[in-house]
Amino acid sequence: YAEFRHDNPGRPEFRFNDRRIISHIYETHTEDSLDGSNIFKISDKIDLIHHIIQSKDKDCAGINPSRLLHQGELKAYFPIHDEAGIAKIKEFQWKWFWPDEEQANLLRDYFGDKIAFYFLWMAFYLKWLLPLAALGLLLQFIDWCARTPDNPTAIPFCVLMSVWCLALPHFWRRQEAKYAISWGSLDLVEQLEPHRPEHWGEQLINPVTSQVEPYYPLAKRRFKYLISLAVMSIAGCFCVLCILILLCIRHNIKSEVHHHIVGFQIAIAAYVELSNAGLDVLARLLTDQENHRTQTEYEAAFLWKGAVLKYMNSFFALYYVAFFKEHQTLFSEPMECLRDQCLLDMQSQLGIFVLFRLLVSNVFEHYYPKVRLWFRTMYYDNVSLLSLSHGQTLELAEMSPAEQQAKKEKHRNFQQFDEMLLTHGFATLFAVTSPWVCTATLLAVIVEIWIDMKSLLDSRQRPFPERARNNEPWGVAFDVYGVLGALTNVLLLIYTSTQYSGWSATEKMVFFVFLEHVIFGAKFMMTLVFPEVPQAVEVLALKQDNVVHRCLEGIKVESQMDFSLFRESRAQEEVQVFGHDLLEKEEGDLQLSLQDSGKSMYQGVIDEVGTLRVNIGMPVMPVGTQ
């Protein structure tokens, strides 16, 4: 990947020494040499058409479709689906769950970087869940035999789960860097975004673009931030109060209702999902009134509001059962855990949460766009429900593909990540109480990938392809959940488990600090051994800069070269010279091999025994291996 430059004939005052003829390094296409082949990818064609429509450059239309949509003067603006491209993606559906390089490039060429990164992230998450799901089933079987999750297997699983939570986003960033370098987006710089059509304010001249656009002062927005904070606090307290009321009602009538525990746990799960939808609407309204200028700023503000509110609403019931329910009172009523084991009580409620999301939420997500399509068709075509009840179907065959797809819902990548973040929270925050939720989450991820892909191809409008370097700001969100997951699992183990009930508060605190240092120390060592950007990717990026610079500047390869000519920001870094080409062998990520681990442990024991025998003055017999 390199910028395009015209030939420079040189200047006479420099005796034409600055002459640069580089047109031969670019591939040239003429009308006679096309022979039916495509010069541009589908996503490139969409970008070119979109630029011609909205740009104010010479020979462009200069139309702002976003403003026309906001004003209601335009019904829809989107690229239509390409049947040939959809057929290629649907050809091997198993690759949706385990994509290879060809499938990744196919998704990127059709949908753009952002959506391709989402499905690659889901596939990566699925791979990392596989060993954890198998281990979770084994540990759950042990819990069933012991009739409680509070057994000796909780300690190693707690440490493993905590390290897994912290390592997952880190190793995904390494994978992101590999895709970004192959797609030419690793050095993608943030460009000046146009203002949102919903953005309002005093009409002033933008000093960067010299265009007139709305200006909203920061002082006013800070006041809106305070309003949002106050409303979020009230909404969070209200949700917590509702959950406490449900828990109190369950406790008071538990002996009067058949299957009272499961019924009320299902009611709490249903309330959480419904209230999450309401909190999502509230977060959007608060973000709207803050009047953010760009879409990136809007989505970042919307993300943290929704994440905070949904975290409180979704996980408060589990935190209450874990740390506050046992031998406490609620509205003057004494509370007690199931069979006096709060971990067992949490296990039941967490299982209901996970199964409810796996069954009910995914069914709703699958059929919601179809139902909306029916209603939108009835609205545009004036078809009544009575006619549908008499067997009349909605005929769309006479419409053009653009008219058919205009009635579909828009695809919002933000909502997909938002749902996945909550699913990740249920899988990791309290996994020490229910190891089997890792297996349930594995099934949920498989279903989510299938539903998202089918919905995107069949029930949604085709989104505009967007270039991106990574999944941010969602990577930061998963980092935060990783820290919360590590802290929560260790707190559950120490302060809720009966194994340490006889310990003093000081002993528990010391043990908590020790475990946290072990876990975060392991995370720190991983970042040293496996940096976020693999070394092979860094070398390839430097090699790319070197080749592009030599080609564009017409520099010949010599034995003694001056590398100070690099113009990129990476030139200030120290250039390392290696004895071999690191690109010939790809740097591997962290993998688990029980056979290799056993051999290493055996060899380590043999070495220690040999050292001990030397120290005490005994003859050492060499150990041979066949």
ZAKOL-692912 format. One record per residue (C-alpha): y, z, x; residue number from 1. Coordinates in steps of 0.02 Angstrom, whole numbers, plus 50000, padded with zeros to 5 digits. Each point is the difference from the previous one (the first is absolute). Layout:
N
REC      v      w      u    k
REC      Y      Z      X  NUM
...
This chain:
626
REC      v      w      u    k
REC  50000  50000  50000    1
REC  50169  49950  50069    2
REC  50172  49950  49939    3
REC  50047  49817  49986    4
REC  50127  49930  50122    5
REC  50076  49829  50021    6
REC  50003  49908  50166    7
REC  50148  50041  50111    8
REC  50057  49846  50100    9
REC  50100  50111  50119   10
REC  50182  50004  50052   11
REC  50080  49889  50133   12
REC  50099  50143  50078   13
REC  49834  50082  50043   14
REC  49928  49834  50061   15
REC  49879  50008  49852   16
REC  49904  50144  50079   17
REC  49997  50086  49830   18
REC  49907  49855  49922   19
REC  49856  50055  49888   20
REC  49881  49874  49922   21
REC  49877  50099  49894   22
REC  49973  49889  49847   23
REC  49830  49949  50066   24
REC  49929  50176  49982   25
REC  50020  49996  49811   26
REC  49878  49912  49887   27
REC  50086  49857  49910   28
REC  49952  49935  49828   29
REC  50058  49833  49929   30
REC  49965  49914  49836   31
REC  49878  49882  50085   32
REC  49900  50140  50082   33
REC  49978  50118  49852   34
REC  49835  49923  49937   35
REC  49993  50126  49858   36
REC  50000  50157  50109   37
REC  50113  50147  49960   38
REC  50134  50043  50125   39
REC  50048  50164  49917   40
REC  49894  50138  49926   41
REC  50020  50041  49815   42
REC  50103  50154  50038   43
REC  50115  49897  50114   44
REC  50030  49875  49861   45
REC  50046  50140  49880   46
REC  50121  50073  50128   47
REC  50083  49831  50027   48
REC  50021  49966  49814   49
REC  50065  50176  49970   50
REC  50125  49981  50143   51
REC  50063  49832  49934   52
REC  50027  50075  49826   53
REC  50092  50159  50048   54
REC  50081  49964  50168   55
REC  50182  49949  50015   56
REC  49967  49895  50154   57
REC  50042  49816  50003   58
REC  49902  49895  49873   59
REC  49928  50158  49918   60
REC  50024  50049  49817   61
REC  50077  50172  50026   62
REC  49923  50071  49839   63
REC  49962  50187  49988   64
REC  49841  50011  49893   65
REC  49994  50190  50009   66
REC  50171  50016  49921   67
REC  49957  49873  49865   68
REC  49841  50097  49960   69
REC  50097  50163  49991   70
REC  50129  49921  49884   71
REC  49866  49928  49887   72
REC  50051  49820  50030   73
REC  49834  49960  50084   74
REC  49833  50048  49923   75
REC  49890  49993  50156   76
REC  50008  49948  50182   77
REC  49839  49998  50100   78
REC  49885  49882  50097   79
REC  49855  49937  49895   80
REC  49820  50028  50053   81
REC  49908  49865  50096   82
REC  49827  49972  49926   83
REC  49929  49940  50166   84
REC  50065  50155  50089   85
REC  49930  50116  49867   86
REC  49832  49913  50009   87
REC  49992  50031  50188   88
REC  50038  50184  49979   89
REC  49871  50018  49861   90
REC  49866  49904  50095   91
REC  49934  50151  50095   92
REC  50045  50154  49897   93
REC  49903  50116  50116   94
REC  50132  49962  50132   95
REC  50127  50092  49892   96
REC  49915  50161  50054   97
REC  49955  49950  50179   98
REC  50125  49864  50053   99
REC  49979  49905  50161  100
REC  50139  49914  50096  101
REC  49985  49842  49896  102
REC  50017  50096  49836  103
REC  50148  50100  50067  104
REC  50091  49841  50048  105
REC  49958  49923  49832  106
REC  50077  50147  49907  107
REC  50152  49997  50113  108
REC  50027  49813  49979  109
REC  49990  50012  49811  110
REC  50085  50166  49959  111
REC  50099  50042  50157  112
REC  49992  50142  50125  113
REC  50036  50147  49884  114
REC  49860  49970  49875  115
REC  49879  49949  50139  116
REC  50036  50165  50089  117
REC  49964  50095  49839  118
REC  49826  49926  49977  119
REC  49962  50015  50186  120
REC  50050  50184  49990  121
REC  49884  50025  49851  122
REC  49856  49919  50094  123
REC  50037  50107  50153  124
REC  50003  50157  49891  125
REC  49833  49948  49925  126
REC  49919  49983  50172  127
REC  50062  50171  50054  128
REC  49935  50079  49840  129
REC  49822  49938  50023  130
REC  49938  50129  50129  131
REC  50099  50137  49914  132
REC  49922  49957  49831  133
REC  49823  50009  50072  134
REC  50037  50167  50083  135
REC  50081  50064  49839  136
REC  49842  49967  49899  137
REC  49896  50096  50127  138
REC  50118  50149  50002  139
REC  50012  49998  49810  140
REC  49810  50013  49991  141
REC  50010  50152  50113  142
REC  50135  50074  49887  143
REC  49889  49975  49848  144
REC  49855  50085  50088  145
REC  50113  50146  50049  146
REC  50080  49996  49825  147
REC  50172  50012  50079  148
REC  50109  49896  50117  149
REC  50038  50162  50094  150
REC  49865  49983  50133  151
REC  49992  49976  50190  152
REC  50019  49809  49985  153
REC  50179  50023  49939  154
REC  50073  50036  50173  155
REC  49944  49841  50092  156
REC  50036  49891  49848  157
REC  50174  50077  49985  158
REC  50041  49958  50181  159
REC  49924  49825  49984  160
REC  50096  49963  49839  161
REC  50164  50062  50074  162
REC  49983  49891  50155  163
REC  49949  49852  49890  164
REC  50156  50020  49893  165
REC  50112  49996  50154  166
REC  49907  49860  50089  167
REC  49990  49878  49854  168
REC  50183  49940  49998  169
REC  50008  50000  50189  170
REC  49853  49881  50023  171
REC  50061  49893  49857  172
REC  50162  49972  50096  173
REC  49896  49936  50145  174
REC  49917  49877  49882  175
REC  50169  49952  49928  176
REC  50064  49958  50174  177
REC  49853  49881  50028  178
REC  50036  49906  49839  179
REC  50187  50000  50033  180
REC  49982  49923  50174  181
REC  49887  49862  49932  182
REC  50122  49965  49856  183
REC  50154  50000  50112  184
REC  50080  50148  49912  185
REC  49979  50137  50131  186
REC  50179  49976  50060  187
REC  50068  49970  49825  188
REC  50176  50071  49996  189
REC  50078  50071  49845  190
REC  50118  49875  49923  191
REC  50153  50029  49892  192
REC  49938  50011  49820  193
REC  50103  49933  49856  194
REC  50058  50128  49873  195
REC  49896  50030  49844  196
REC  50063  49914  49841  197
REC  50000  50173  49916  198
REC  50117  50067  50134  199
REC  50174  50029  49932  200
REC  50166  50060  50069  201
REC  50172  49943  50054  202
REC  50005  49817  50053  203
REC  50041  49996  50186  204
REC  49968  49883  50146  205
REC  49845  50040  50103  206
REC  50060  50006  50183  207
REC  49833  49931  50060  208
REC  49973  49853  49882  209
REC  50184  49975  49950  210
REC  49939  49986  49820  211
REC  50066  50095  49850  212
REC  49874  50126  49935  213
REC  50000  50170  49912  214
REC  50041  50151  50107  215
REC  49947  50176  49950  216
REC  50066  50142  50110  217
REC  49879  50121  50081  218
REC  50093  50153  49933  219
REC  49960  49951  49822  220
REC  49818  49968  50043  221
REC  49985  50173  50080  222
REC  50054  50076  49835  223
REC  49864  49898  49914  224
REC  49876  50069  50127  225
REC  50045  50176  49945  226
REC  49973  49952  49818  227
REC  49831  49924  50043  228
REC  49949  50157  50095  229
REC  50048  50112  49853  230
REC  49908  49892  49873  231
REC  49846  49990  50111  232
REC  49998  50190  50019  233
REC  50008  50024  49810  234
REC  49866  49868  49970  235
REC  49885  50076  50131  236
REC  50018  50175  49927  237
REC  49965  49932  49826  238
REC  49841  49913  50057  239
REC  49941  50158  50089  240
REC  50035  50103  49843  241
REC  49899  49880  49891  242
REC  49850  50011  50117  243
REC  50010  50190  50002  244
REC  50002  50002  49810  245
REC  49845  49890  49995  246
REC  49912  50114  50123  247
REC  50048  50153  49898  248
REC  49938  49923  49837  249
REC  49836  49954  50085  250
REC  49978  50178  50059  251
REC  50038  50078  49830  252
REC  49883  49894  49893  253
REC  49864  49963  50127  254
REC  49872  50100  49899  255
REC  50045  49919  49834  256
REC  49986  49815  50043  257
REC  49838  49910  50041  258
REC  50004  49926  50177  259
REC  50172  50079  50018  260
REC  50013  49979  50189  261
REC  49963  49814  50010  262
REC  50105  49962  49846  263
REC  50155  50086  50067  264
REC  49976  49926  50173  265
REC  49996  49827  49921  266
REC  50156  50046  49901  267
REC  50090  50052  50160  268
REC  49948  49837  50086  269
REC  50063  49898  49852  270
REC  50164  50097  49998  271
REC  50024  49970  50187  272
REC  49975  49812  49983  273
REC  50116  49986  49849  274
REC  50134  50109  50077  275
REC  49989  49901  50163  276
REC  50046  49845  49900  277
REC  50148  50094  49926  278
REC  50053  50063  50172  279
REC  49992  49822  50064  280
REC  50124  49947  49866  281
REC  50112  50149  50041  282
REC  49998  49961  50186  283
REC  50048  49819  49963  284
REC  50145  50055  49888  285
REC  50065  50119  50133  286
REC  49986  49866  50133  287
REC  50091  49875  49888  288
REC  50147  50117  49975  289
REC  50016  50023  50189  290
REC  50050  49816  50009  291
REC  49917  49949  50165  292
REC  50060  49838  50079  293
REC  49839  49921  50064  294
REC  49822  49994  49935  295
REC  49934  50089  50156  296
REC  50118  50147  49973  297
REC  49953  50004  49816  298
REC  49813  50003  50032  299
REC  50016  50136  50134  300
REC  50099  50112  49882  301
REC  49879  49964  49858  302
REC  49851  50039  50112  303
REC  50053  50174  50053  304
REC  50050  50051  49824  305
REC  49837  49941  49924  306
REC  49896  50072  50143  307
REC  50078  50174  49986  308
REC  49990  50009  49810  309
REC  49823  49933  49989  310
REC  49940  50112  50140  311
REC  50059  50153  49907  312
REC  49931  49940  49834  313
REC  49832  49935  50062  314
REC  49946  50137  50119  315
REC  50083  50158  49934  316
REC  49850  50048  49892  317
REC  49886  49990  50152  318
REC  50118  50100  50111  319
REC  50016  50133  49863  320
REC  49811  50018  49983  321
REC  49979  50008  50188  322
REC  50133  50127  50049  323
REC  50071  50089  49847  324
REC  49870  50011  49861  325
REC  49876  50129  50062  326
REC  50039  50179  49944  327
REC  50174  49950  49942  328
REC  50088  49999  49831  329
REC  50073  49851  49909  330
REC  50119  50039  49855  331
REC  49933  50179  50004  332
REC  49821  49937  49988  333
REC  49877  50044  50140  334
REC  49925  49844  50080  335
REC  49833  49975  50084  336
REC  49913  49855  50085  337
REC  49837  49920  49947  338
REC  49859  50119  50050  339
REC  50131  50090  50106  340
REC  50004  49852  50120  341
REC  50163  49905  50003  342
REC  49927  49863  50110  343
REC  49870  49967  49865  344
REC  50137  49997  49867  345
REC  50100  49877  50105  346
REC  49847  49892  50026  347
REC  49980  49977  49812  348
REC  50184  49961  49967  349
REC  50014  49882  50149  350
REC  49846  49905  49942  351
REC  50077  49974  49827  352
REC  50161  49936  50080  353
REC  49908  49874  50109  354
REC  49883  49938  49863  355
REC  50144  49984  49876  356
REC  50097  49891  50123  357
REC  49844  49899  50041  358
REC  49956  49962  49819  359
REC  50150  50015  49884  360
REC  50143  49952  50117  361
REC  49913  49846  50072  362
REC  49950  49939  49826  363
REC  50181  50018  49945  364
REC  50063  49911  50156  365
REC  49880  49855  49970  366
REC  50041  49970  49817  367
REC  50185  50046  49999  368
REC  50065  49830  50063  369
REC  49886  49909  49877  370
REC  50067  50102  49853  371
REC  50178  49970  50057  372
REC  49963  49813  50009  373
REC  49939  50003  49820  374
REC  50155  50090  49939  375
REC  50117  49888  50099  376
REC  49913  49847  49927  377
REC  50018  50069  49824  378
REC  50184  50033  50033  379
REC  50038  49826  50068  380
REC  49888  49904  49878  381
REC  50033  50110  49847  382
REC  49815  50035  49976  383
REC  49968  50153  49892  384
REC  49863  50130  50018  385
REC  49939  49952  49826  386
REC  49963  49823  50060  387
REC  49905  50070  50148  388
REC  49897  50111  49885  389
REC  49946  49844  49902  390
REC  49927  49924  50157  391
REC  50142  49888  50060  392
REC  50005  49994  50190  393
REC  50148  49974  50114  394
REC  50000  49819  50052  395
REC  50082  49972  50168  396
REC  49916  49837  50044  397
REC  50146  49893  49941  398
REC  50123  50091  50114  399
REC  50035  49951  50179  400
REC  49936  50113  50140  401
REC  50177  50063  50029  402
REC  50019  50049  49816  403
REC  49833  50087  49998  404
REC  50034  50099  50158  405
REC  50178  50045  49945  406
REC  49924  50113  49865  407
REC  49902  50100  50128  408
REC  50057  50162  50080  409
REC  50079  50003  50172  410
REC  49897  50067  50143  411
REC  50070  50159  50077  412
REC  49923  50046  50167  413
REC  50092  50166  49992  414
REC  49895  50061  49853  415
REC  49837  49958  50088  416
REC  50045  50106  50151  417
REC  50062  50139  49887  418
REC  49832  50010  49910  419
REC  49906  49994  50164  420
REC  50103  50142  50072  421
REC  49950  50117  49857  422
REC  49818  49948  50015  423
REC  50008  50039  50186  424
REC  50072  50171  49959  425
REC  49858  50046  49882  426
REC  49874  49943  50131  427
REC  50069  50097  50148  428
REC  50107  50150  49949  429
REC  49855  50104  49931  430
REC  49848  49909  50071  431
REC  49930  50159  50078  432
REC  49961  50064  49823  433
REC  49921  49837  49939  434
REC  49928  49887  50137  435
REC  49935  49879  49869  436
REC  50177  49944  49953  437
REC  49998  49892  50157  438
REC  49857  49901  49922  439
REC  50091  49990  49833  440
REC  50157  49942  50090  441
REC  49898  49865  50086  442
REC  49948  49933  49830  443
REC  50179  50016  49938  444
REC  50064  49896  50147  445
REC  49870  49864  49968  446
REC  50050  49993  49816  447
REC  50185  50002  50046  448
REC  49983  49853  50119  449
REC  49907  49898  49869  450
REC  50123  50041  49860  451
REC  50154  49967  50108  452
REC  49936  49833  50062  453
REC  49943  49941  49828  454
REC  50163  50056  49922  455
REC  50103  49916  50134  456
REC  49908  49835  49983  457
REC  49975  49993  49811  458
REC  50120  50117  49909  459
REC  50159  50007  50106  460
REC  50136  49883  50052  461
REC  49986  49938  50177  462
REC  50119  50103  50109  463
REC  50116  49926  50128  464
REC  49923  50011  50175  465
REC  50089  50127  50110  466
REC  49989  50022  50187  467
REC  49964  50174  50065  468
REC  49948  50087  50159  469
REC  49908  50144  49917  470
REC  49977  50099  49840  471
REC  50148  50116  50023  472
REC  50061  50113  49924  473
REC  49825  50031  49932  474
REC  49932  50035  50174  475
REC  50116  50150  50012  476
REC  49944  50058  49827  477
REC  49817  49998  50054  478
REC  50050  50093  50159  479
REC  50080  50137  49894  480
REC  49845  50011  49891  481
REC  49894  50013  50157  482
REC  50098  50151  50061  483
REC  49993  50079  49826  484
REC  49813  49965  49991  485
REC  49967  50084  50168  486
REC  50103  50154  49954  487
REC  49926  50015  49825  488
REC  49818  49988  50055  489
REC  50023  50132  50134  490
REC  50092  50116  49881  491
REC  49860  49979  49872  492
REC  49869  50041  50129  493
REC  50085  50158  50064  494
REC  50088  50075  49849  495
REC  49887  49946  49855  496
REC  49827  50007  50077  497
REC  49903  50163  49988  498
REC  49939  49977  50179  499
REC  50163  50077  50063  500
REC  50035  50121  49857  501
REC  49975  50149  50115  502
REC  50127  49939  50128  503
REC  50174  50072  50010  504
REC  50156  49896  49969  505
REC  50036  49994  50186  506
REC  49826  49939  50043  507
REC  50010  49864  49867  508
REC  50169  49943  50064  509
REC  49938  49992  50180  510
REC  49848  49900  49947  511
REC  50109  49883  49898  512
REC  50116  49968  50148  513
REC  49848  49972  50113  514
REC  49921  49871  49884  515
REC  50165  49909  49974  516
REC  50028  49990  50187  517
REC  49824  49929  50022  518
REC  50028  49869  49864  519
REC  50174  49945  50050  520
REC  49950  50008  50183  521
REC  49860  49877  49963  522
REC  50127  49888  49913  523
REC  50115  50009  50152  524
REC  49857  49953  50118  525
REC  49956  49853  49889  526
REC  50178  49934  50011  527
REC  49991  50010  50190  528
REC  49832  49913  50014  529
REC  50031  49876  49859  530
REC  50186  49956  49987  531
REC  50066  49928  49837  532
REC  50023  49829  50079  533
REC  49841  49954  50096  534
REC  50022  49953  50181  535
REC  49927  49828  49969  536
REC  50133  49969  49868  537
REC  50140  50054  50119  538
REC  49934  49885  50136  539
REC  49985  49855  49877  540
REC  50180  50029  49941  541
REC  50062  49996  50181  542
REC  49898  49845  50032  543
REC  50075  49918  49846  544
REC  50177  50040  50059  545
REC  49961  49932  50172  546
REC  49929  49835  49935  547
REC  50139  49974  49873  548
REC  50136  50038  50127  549
REC  49928  49880  50130  550
REC  49979  49861  49872  551
REC  50173  50016  49922  552
REC  50090  50018  50166  553
REC  49898  49868  50090  554
REC  49941  50120  50135  555
REC  49853  49943  50105  556
REC  49862  50120  50047  557
REC  50019  50054  50181  558
REC  49911  50123  50110  559
REC  50156  50109  50015  560
REC  50088  50014  49831  561
REC  50152  50101  49951  562
REC  49950  50095  49842  563
REC  50176  50065  49976  564
REC  50037  49845  49896  565
REC  49916  50076  49848  566
REC  50130  50015  49864  567
REC  49903  50107  49876  568
REC  50021  50187  49984  569
REC  49825  50020  50071  570
REC  50065  49945  50172  571
REC  50064  50173  50038  572
REC  49825  50071  49992  573
REC  49892  50013  50154  574
REC  49886  49849  50020  575
REC  49824  50049  50054  576
REC  49890  49880  50097  577
REC  49813  50014  49963  578
REC  49852  49942  50100  579
REC  49928  49904  49853  580
REC  50055  49922  49837  581
REC  49995  50136  49868  582
REC  50000  49869  49863  583
REC  49826  49941  50050  584
REC  49925  50160  49930  585
REC  50079  50077  49847  586
REC  50039  50184  50013  587
REC  49882  50096  49885  588
REC  50050  50138  49882  589
REC  49917  50167  49980  590
REC  49820  49982  49941  591
REC  49862  50125  49964  592
REC  49828  49973  50077  593
REC  49874  50141  49978  594
REC  49883  49924  50131  595
REC  50134  49989  50134  596
REC  50062  50174  49955  597
REC  49825  50071  50018  598
REC  49977  49917  50171  599
REC  50168  50066  50059  600
REC  49960  50176  49940  601
REC  49828  49995  50085  602
REC  50075  49939  50164  603
REC  50136  50133  49990  604
REC  49871  50138  49975  605
REC  49897  49937  50148  606
REC  50156  49996  50110  607
REC  50051  50177  49950  608
REC  49824  50067  50033  609
REC  50000  49917  50170  610
REC  50170  50074  50043  611
REC  49945  50173  49944  612
REC  49844  49995  50107  613
REC  50102  49948  50153  614
REC  50122  50143  49972  615
REC  49863  50133  49996  616
REC  49918  49931  50157  617
REC  49844  49923  49924  618
REC  49929  49834  50057  619
REC  50046  49857  49887  620
REC  49868  49875  49949  621
REC  50070  49827  49961  622
REC  49975  49941  49823  623
REC  49947  49821  49983  624
REC  50012  49890  49847  625
REC  49885  49858  49955  626
